[in-house]
Amino acid sequence: MFRYRCDSCRTTSLPVRTRAEVLDVRDAHRRRKHGGHVPDGEHLQRARRQPTGSLRPLVALVLLLALPLLAWITQHAH
């Protein structure tokens, strides 16, 4: 995954999958913001993959299962 960074504009693109895609993003930015010229301080970055999901649903599931179990244990502890 790749991202385009323009230090002149202080902006970074969203990640794209291929080098060809990031070059398209770069070229479009150059045309749109810099009249086709190459801005100082632009570069391509390798983007780290973002986690595909959040842990929030897993935490909710654990709580839903643990709370009734804890209630049952406290009722039967006597």
Beta strands, then each sheet from edge to edge (+ up, - down):
strand 1: 2-6
strand 2: 11-12
strand 3: 42-46
sheet 1: 2+ 1- 3+
end
